[in-house]
Amino acid sequence: LVAMELIMNINFSKFEDFSKLFLNYINNFDEVKEYYHKNFREAEDLFATMQEIMNSNYHNREKLVEILNKQYKDYPASTITKKNIELLKEKTTFAIVTGQQAGIIGGPLYNIYKIITTIKLCNILNHKFDEYRFVPVFWMEVEDHDFDEIRNVYLLDKDYELKQITYDDVEKFTNRGSVGKLKINKNIETFLTQLDNNLPISSFKSNLIEKLRKIYCNNKTFSQAFKELLFEFFDRYGLIIFDTIEKDVKEYLKPIFIDEINNYIEHSVKLVSISADLEKNYHAQIKIRPVNLFFSNDNSRYLIEPSERNGEFIIKSINKVITSDELIEMINNEPYNFSPNVVLRPICQDYIFPTVFYVGGPSEIAYFAQIFSIYDNFNIVKPIIYPRASATIVEKSNEKRLEKLGIELIDIFIDYNDFINKINSQNVDNNLIEAVDELFNNFSLDFERLKNDTKDFDQNLINNFNKTYENIAHSINILKKKINEAQLRKNSILIEQAKRLHNSLYPEATLQERYISWIYFVSKYGPTFIDEIYDKLQINVYDHQIINYTPK
């Protein structure tokens, strides 16, 4: 059994990790209103968005439910998930959507924070409004082609050393295409064995590893495995998991793909314009490309770019030149060979789902400052962007380390070397260093007087004095460093505890939620870890939350 307690909140501005754009979105919305238009704190904006969606005519709710039921035909969905799917047929039902890449075994902690924020926001609104329904949706971003981004897992071993576990498919492709289509091969067993060997010993680990072996197995695609993992842990909450790689989804998206080809110039002009405007005070996060579609063929994924000749396009890497009419014909006949990039993906998402909120992290919030500029071109309602909850989990062992080291938790969030130096400086005998400094200061005064006395009879000696002084100063600094190192060795136990603390709470000078896998905590504390986090994570606190996690 465990007990969780929210012990403090830290404003995001206290960290160096967050952009000015994100900080203003959270703390000073009026400063960025021109880019987002709708304030996530304002009920008036929520009702306006709901009304816009109800007045729109591009959502085919019957078709959406048909697609979802087809995707769930092999899954024993919970009663609440089945109900949520059917509710989408109703015009007074709205989706609250989040999404993420298909990171192997679920990615870092913030992935579940996004999901929990989405589910809890639905529950709050469902409780508040009887006449409307809100359902949580996870949009599986399985069409990205960056394999390196999804094949690593980071955790702490039994000695609190940071470990990277990597799935290596041994394929030497430079372009694997959409990662969701990639088939897991026999090397997954090596990955899972390494995971098993490095996870801390617990009564929950063997069951978890057995479960992961069933989910991530040879010949299954990354998309299938990712969905099964999310289903295993979040179906009981009613989360609808949407697989974007299915052929009938691409069939649904043909109008969006064709619109992008027909009007790419207008879209890119708007995107470039808003990006240039953003750069005056912020940073435009997305690199704008002329066409926001990829073409896929033989498990590879290629950029589409306009040719120098009007009305023609080039499929990059394979250098295939086609006319706009031919490209549109390909979309009509084989839509499953096309996929949106980061700009077009949200538009596809909100064309399919009646999205009233999108739950996103800091980078996604920054993306939308650019992407919203072309929503009107597609006649799609802009959703409200809701910031996901953010948290660091402090286990009982780390509470004890904080107490032993005599530091405040806020002191953790600095570079590792700076942190160790801080711990060392707090636990050394400064009298020795002060005595050396006093000795050198007295010497410096006497040396300067002696140097001045020589000026009158031999100016050339000044350079010799200066060089000698520099050598002595250098030797004194070396001596002070040696004294520090000797005391550091004396304090090696404290330093080891400080290292474990920093690795746990601010690994690689990165927030824990962005680095450590949530599976690490499930292995350590069991599947109820998800329920405990669900109960304690506050979704209406727009700061970084510090949560104590204590076994009873």
C-alpha positions in Angstrom: 0.0 0.0 0.0 1.1 3.6 -0.7 0.0 7.1 0.3 0.3 10.1 -2.0 0.4 13.7 -1.0 0.7 16.8 -3.0 3.3 18.8 -1.0 4.1 21.9 -3.1 3.7 23.6 -6.5 6.5 25.3 -8.4 5.8 27.9 -11.0 7.1 26.9 -14.4 9.0 30.2 -14.6 11.4 28.8 -11.9 12.7 26.3 -14.5 14.9 27.1 -17.4 13.2 24.4 -19.5 10.1 26.4 -20.6 9.7 28.8 -23.4 8.5 32.4 -23.0 5.5 31.5 -25.2 4.4 28.7 -23.0 4.9 30.7 -19.8 2.7 33.5 -21.2 0.1 31.0 -22.2 -0.1 29.7 -18.7 0.4 32.9 -16.7 -0.4 35.9 -19.0 -2.8 34.7 -21.6 -3.6 38.2 -22.9 0.0 38.4 -24.1 -0.6 35.5 -26.6 -4.3 35.8 -27.2 -3.7 36.8 -30.9 -2.2 33.4 -31.5 -4.7 31.2 -29.6 -7.9 33.2 -29.4 -9.5 30.9 -26.8 -8.6 30.9 -23.2 -8.6 27.5 -21.5 -9.7 29.2 -18.2 -12.8 30.9 -19.7 -16.2 29.1 -19.6 -17.4 31.6 -22.2 -14.8 30.3 -24.7 -15.8 26.7 -23.9 -19.5 27.3 -24.6 -18.6 29.2 -27.8 -16.5 26.3 -29.0 -19.2 23.8 -28.3 -21.7 25.9 -30.2 -19.4 26.2 -33.1 -19.0 22.4 -33.2 -22.7 21.8 -33.0 -23.3 24.3 -35.8 -20.7 22.7 -38.1 -21.5 20.0 -40.7 -18.2 18.3 -41.4 -18.3 15.7 -38.6 -19.7 12.3 -39.8 -20.4 11.0 -36.3 -22.0 7.7 -37.6 -19.0 7.0 -39.7 -16.6 7.8 -36.8 -18.5 5.4 -34.5 -18.4 2.7 -37.2 -14.6 3.1 -37.5 -14.1 2.9 -33.7 -16.3 -0.2 -33.4 -14.3 -1.8 -36.1 -11.0 -0.9 -34.4 -12.3 -2.3 -31.1 -13.7 -5.6 -32.5 -10.9 -7.6 -31.1 -10.7 -5.8 -27.7 -12.9 -6.6 -24.7 -13.7 -2.9 -24.1 -15.1 -1.9 -20.7 -18.7 -0.8 -20.4 -17.7 2.8 -20.0 -15.5 2.8 -23.1 -18.3 1.2 -25.2 -20.7 3.8 -23.9 -18.3 6.6 -24.7 -17.9 5.4 -28.3 -21.7 5.3 -28.8 -22.1 8.7 -27.2 -20.1 10.2 -30.1 -23.2 9.7 -32.3 -24.9 12.5 -30.3 -24.5 16.1 -31.4 -24.2 17.2 -27.8 -21.2 14.9 -27.2 -17.7 16.4 -27.4 -14.2 14.9 -27.5 -11.3 15.9 -25.3 -8.3 14.6 -27.1 -4.7 14.0 -26.4 -2.0 12.0 -28.2 1.5 10.9 -28.3 4.1 8.9 -30.3 4.1 5.2 -29.9 7.1 5.1 -27.5 8.2 1.6 -26.7 6.5 0.4 -23.5 4.6 3.7 -23.3 7.3 6.3 -23.1 8.0 8.7 -20.2 5.8 9.7 -17.3 4.3 12.7 -19.0 2.5 10.4 -21.4 0.3 9.2 -18.5 -0.1 12.7 -17.1 -1.6 13.7 -20.5 -4.0 10.8 -20.4 -5.0 11.4 -16.8 -5.5 15.1 -17.4 -7.8 14.2 -20.4 -9.9 11.7 -18.4 -10.2 13.9 -15.4 -11.2 17.0 -17.4 -14.0 14.9 -19.0 -15.2 13.7 -15.6 -15.2 17.3 -14.3 -17.2 18.6 -17.2 -19.6 15.6 -17.3 -20.4 16.3 -13.6 -20.9 20.0 -14.3 -23.1 19.8 -17.4 -26.0 17.3 -17.5 -27.0 18.3 -21.0 -23.6 17.7 -22.6 -21.3 14.7 -22.7 -17.5 14.7 -22.9 -15.4 11.6 -23.8 -11.6 11.1 -23.6 -9.8 10.2 -26.8 -6.1 9.2 -27.3 -4.9 9.9 -30.8 -2.1 7.5 -31.5 0.6 9.4 -33.3 2.0 6.3 -35.0 2.8 7.7 -38.4 6.0 9.5 -37.4 9.1 8.2 -39.0 11.7 8.9 -36.3 12.5 5.4 -35.0 15.2 6.7 -32.6 12.6 8.7 -30.8 10.5 5.7 -29.8 12.9 2.9 -29.3 14.5 3.9 -26.0 13.4 3.6 -22.4 15.0 5.3 -19.4 14.9 4.1 -15.9 16.8 3.8 -12.6 18.4 0.5 -11.7 18.7 -0.8 -8.1 21.7 1.5 -7.5 19.8 4.5 -8.8 22.0 4.7 -11.9 20.3 6.0 -15.0 19.9 3.3 -17.6 19.0 3.5 -21.2 17.4 0.3 -22.6 17.3 0.3 -26.4 15.3 -1.9 -28.8 17.5 -2.5 -31.8 15.8 -3.9 -34.9 19.2 -4.4 -36.6 17.8 -3.0 -39.8 20.0 -0.5 -41.5 17.3 1.5 -43.1 17.6 5.3 -43.1 13.9 5.6 -43.9 11.7 3.0 -42.2 8.5 4.8 -43.0 5.8 5.2 -40.4 6.9 3.6 -37.1 3.4 2.3 -36.4 3.7 0.0 -39.4 7.1 -1.5 -38.3 6.9 -5.1 -37.2 8.6 -6.0 -33.9 11.2 -8.6 -34.5 12.9 -11.3 -32.3 15.3 -8.7 -30.8 12.4 -7.6 -28.6 13.3 -10.5 -26.3 16.8 -9.0 -25.7 15.2 -5.6 -25.0 12.7 -7.2 -22.5 15.5 -9.2 -20.8 17.6 -6.1 -20.3 14.5 -4.3 -19.0 13.9 -7.2 -16.5 17.6 -7.2 -15.4 17.6 -3.4 -14.7 14.2 -2.8 -13.1 14.4 -2.9 -9.3 13.3 -6.1 -7.6 9.7 -6.0 -6.5 6.8 -8.3 -6.0 5.1 -6.8 -9.1 8.0 -7.0 -11.6 7.6 -10.6 -12.8 3.9 -10.1 -13.6 4.6 -6.9 -15.4 7.4 -8.4 -17.5 5.2 -11.3 -18.4 2.4 -8.9 -19.5 4.9 -6.8 -21.6 6.1 -10.0 -23.3 2.6 -10.8 -24.4 2.0 -7.2 -25.7 5.4 -6.6 -27.3 6.1 -9.8 -29.2 7.6 -10.9 -32.5 5.7 -9.9 -35.7 3.3 -7.5 -34.0 3.4 -3.9 -35.2 4.4 -1.0 -32.9 0.9 0.4 -33.4 -0.7 -2.8 -32.2 1.5 -3.1 -29.2 1.1 0.5 -28.2 -2.6 0.3 -28.4 -2.7 -3.0 -26.3 -0.5 -1.4 -23.7 -2.7 1.7 -23.3 -5.8 -0.5 -23.4 -4.4 -2.7 -20.6 -4.0 0.3 -18.2 -6.6 2.9 -19.3 -9.6 1.1 -20.8 -11.2 0.9 -17.4 -11.3 4.7 -17.3 -13.3 4.9 -20.6 -10.4 6.1 -22.7 -11.1 5.7 -26.5 -7.8 4.8 -28.2 -7.8 5.8 -31.9 -5.5 4.2 -34.3 -4.8 6.7 -37.1 -3.0 4.2 -39.4 -6.1 2.3 -40.4 -7.2 2.5 -44.1 -10.7 3.6 -43.3 -9.3 6.6 -41.3 -7.3 7.6 -44.4 -10.4 7.2 -46.5 -12.2 9.6 -44.1 -9.3 12.1 -44.4 -9.3 12.4 -48.3 -11.0 15.8 -48.3 -8.3 17.2 -46.0 -5.4 15.7 -48.0 -6.9 17.1 -51.3 -7.5 20.5 -49.8 -3.9 20.6 -48.8 -2.7 19.9 -52.3 -5.1 22.3 -53.9 -4.3 25.2 -51.6 -0.8 24.5 -50.3 0.5 27.9 -51.4 -2.2 29.8 -49.4 -1.6 27.5 -46.4 2.2 27.9 -46.4 2.0 31.7 -46.9 -0.1 32.0 -43.8 2.1 29.7 -41.8 5.3 31.5 -42.8 3.6 34.8 -42.0 2.5 33.8 -38.5 5.9 32.2 -37.9 7.7 35.4 -38.8 5.4 37.3 -36.4 6.1 34.8 -33.6 9.9 35.2 -34.1 9.6 38.9 -33.1 9.0 38.0 -29.5 9.1 34.2 -29.2 10.3 31.2 -31.1 8.5 29.5 -34.0 8.8 25.8 -33.0 7.8 24.2 -36.3 9.9 24.4 -39.4 7.4 25.3 -42.2 7.4 23.2 -45.3 5.5 23.9 -48.6 3.3 20.8 -48.4 2.1 19.2 -45.2 1.7 15.7 -46.5 3.9 12.6 -46.7 3.8 9.9 -49.3 4.4 6.3 -48.2 5.5 3.4 -50.3 7.2 0.1 -49.5 7.5 1.0 -45.8 9.3 4.3 -46.5 7.9 7.8 -46.0 8.7 10.7 -48.4 8.3 14.4 -48.4 6.1 15.9 -51.1 7.3 19.3 -52.4 6.2 21.6 -55.3 8.3 21.4 -58.5 9.7 24.5 -60.1 7.2 23.9 -62.8 3.7 25.1 -62.0 1.2 22.4 -61.2 3.8 19.7 -60.6 5.1 18.1 -57.4 8.2 16.0 -56.5 8.2 13.1 -54.2 11.5 13.6 -52.5 14.2 10.9 -52.3 12.7 8.9 -55.1 12.6 12.0 -57.3 9.2 11.1 -58.8 7.6 14.1 -60.6 3.8 14.1 -60.8 1.1 16.7 -61.7 -1.4 17.9 -59.1 -4.1 16.0 -60.9 -2.1 12.8 -60.7 -1.4 13.4 -57.0 -5.1 14.0 -56.3 -6.0 10.9 -58.2 -3.5 8.9 -56.0 -5.1 10.4 -52.9 -8.6 9.4 -54.1 -7.5 5.8 -55.1 -4.9 5.1 -52.4 -5.4 7.5 -49.4 -3.7 5.0 -47.1 -0.4 5.9 -48.8 -0.5 9.4 -47.4 -0.1 10.8 -43.9 -0.1 14.3 -42.4 2.9 16.1 -40.9 3.0 17.9 -37.6 1.1 20.9 -39.0 -1.7 18.9 -40.7 -2.1 16.2 -38.0 -4.2 18.4 -35.6 -6.5 19.4 -38.5 -7.0 15.8 -39.4 -7.8 15.0 -35.7 -10.3 17.8 -35.4 -11.9 17.0 -38.7 -12.6 13.5 -37.5 -13.5 14.2 -33.8 -15.7 17.0 -32.3 -12.7 18.3 -30.3 -13.5 20.9 -27.7 -10.2 20.6 -25.9 -6.8 19.3 -26.9 -4.6 18.4 -23.9 -1.0 19.2 -24.7 2.4 19.7 -23.2 4.6 22.8 -23.5 5.9 22.0 -27.0 2.5 21.2 -28.4 1.1 24.4 -27.0 3.8 26.2 -28.9 3.0 24.3 -32.1 -0.6 25.5 -32.0 0.5 29.2 -32.1 1.5 28.5 -35.7 -1.0 25.8 -36.7 -4.2 27.7 -35.7 -3.4 30.2 -38.5 -4.8 27.7 -41.1 -7.7 26.2 -39.3 -10.1 28.7 -41.0 -8.7 27.6 -44.4 -10.1 24.1 -43.7 -13.3 25.5 -42.1 -12.5 23.6 -39.0 -13.4 24.7 -35.4 -10.3 25.5 -33.4 -10.2 23.5 -30.1 -9.1 25.0 -26.8 -5.6 23.9 -25.8 -5.6 22.7 -22.2 -2.2 22.3 -20.5 -1.5 18.8 -19.3 -0.7 18.3 -15.6 3.0 18.3 -14.7 4.6 16.6 -11.7 7.7 15.1 -10.0 7.2 12.1 -7.8 9.3 12.1 -4.6 9.5 8.6 -3.2 10.1 8.0 0.6 13.8 7.2 0.0 14.3 10.5 -1.6 12.5 12.3 1.2 15.0 10.8 3.6 17.9 11.9 1.3 16.6 15.5 1.2 16.5 15.5 5.0 20.0 13.9 5.3 21.5 16.4 2.9 19.8 19.3 4.6 18.5 20.9 1.4 15.2 22.1 0.0 13.6 20.3 -2.9 13.7 23.3 -5.1 17.6 23.1 -4.9 17.5 19.9 -6.9 16.5 21.5 -10.2 19.9 22.6 -11.4 22.7 21.1 -13.4 24.2 17.9 -11.9 27.7 19.3 -11.4 26.4 22.5 -9.9 24.2 20.4 -7.5 27.2 18.2 -6.4 29.3 21.3 -5.9 26.5 22.9 -3.8 26.3 19.7 -1.6 30.1 19.6 -1.3 30.3 23.3 -0.4 27.7 22.8 2.4 29.6 19.9 3.8 33.2 21.0 3.8 35.4 22.8 6.4 35.6 26.2 4.8 38.2 27.3 7.5 41.0 25.6 5.5 40.0 27.4 2.2 39.6 30.7 4.1 43.1 30.3 5.7 44.6 29.7 2.2 42.8 32.7 0.9 43.9 34.9 3.8 47.5 33.7 3.3 47.4 34.5 -0.4 45.8 37.9 0.1 48.5 38.9 2.6 51.2 37.6 0.2 49.6 39.6 -2.7 49.8 42.9 -0.7 53.5 42.4 0.2 54.3 41.2 -3.4 52.6 44.3 -4.9 54.7 46.6 -2.7 57.9 44.8 -3.6 57.0 45.0 -7.3 56.4 48.8 -7.0 59.8 49.3 -5.3 61.6 47.8 -8.3 59.9 50.1 -10.9 62.4 53.0 -10.3 65.6 51.1 -11.0 64.6 48.4 -13.5 61.3 48.5 -15.4 62.0 45.1 -17.1 61.5 43.3 -13.8 57.8 44.1 -13.9 57.1 41.3 -16.4 59.1 38.9 -14.2 57.1 39.9 -11.2 53.8 39.5 -13.1 54.7 36.1 -14.4 55.8 34.9 -11.0 52.6 36.2 -9.4 50.5 34.3 -12.0 52.4 31.1 -11.3 51.9 31.4 -7.6 48.2 32.2 -8.0 47.8 29.2 -10.3 49.5 27.0 -7.7 47.3 28.4 -4.9 44.2 27.5 -7.0 45.5 24.0 -7.5 46.1 23.7 -3.8 42.5 24.8 -3.0 41.2 22.3 -5.6 43.2 19.5 -3.9 41.8 20.5 -0.5 38.2 20.4 -2.0 38.9 17.0 -3.6 40.2 15.6 -0.3 37.1 16.8 1.5 34.9 15.5 -1.4 36.4 12.0 -0.8 35.7 12.5 2.9 32.1 13.3 2.0 31.7 10.5 -0.6 28.7 8.9 1.1 26.8 12.2 1.0 27.8 12.7 -2.6 26.5 9.3 -3.5 23.2 10.1 -1.8 23.1 13.4 -3.7 23.8 11.6 -7.0 20.9 9.2 -6.4 18.6 12.0 -5.4 19.4 14.0 -8.6 19.1 11.0 -10.8 15.7 10.3 -9.4 14.2 13.8 -9.5 16.1 15.7 -12.2 17.8 13.1 -14.4 20.3 14.6 -16.9 19.1 18.1 -15.8 15.6 17.2 -17.2 12.3 17.0 -15.4 11.6 13.5 -14.2 8.4 13.3 -16.2 10.2 13.8 -19.5 12.9 11.1 -18.8 11.8 8.2 -16.5 9.5 5.6 -17.9 6.1 5.3 -16.1 6.6 1.5 -16.4 9.5 1.9 -13.9 7.0 3.0 -11.2 4.4 0.4 -12.2 7.0 -2.3 -11.8 8.0 -0.9 -8.4 4.6 -0.3 -6.9 2.2 -2.3 -9.0 -0.7 -1.3 -11.4 -2.4 0.7 -8.6 0.3 3.3 -9.1 -1.9 4.6 -12.0 -4.9 4.9 -9.7 -2.8 6.7 -7.1 -1.5 9.2 -9.6 -5.0 9.6 -11.0 -6.3 10.5 -7.5 -3.6 13.0 -6.6 -2.7 14.7 -9.8 -4.4 18.1 -9.9 -5.5 19.1 -13.4 -6.5 22.7 -12.4 -3.1 23.6 -11.0 -1.0 25.2 -13.7 2.3 24.8 -11.9 4.7 21.9 -11.6 3.4 19.7 -8.8 5.6 17.9 -6.3 3.9 14.7 -5.1 5.2 12.6 -2.2 4.8 8.8 -2.7 5.1 6.9 0.5 4.6 3.1 1.0 2.3 2.5 4.0 
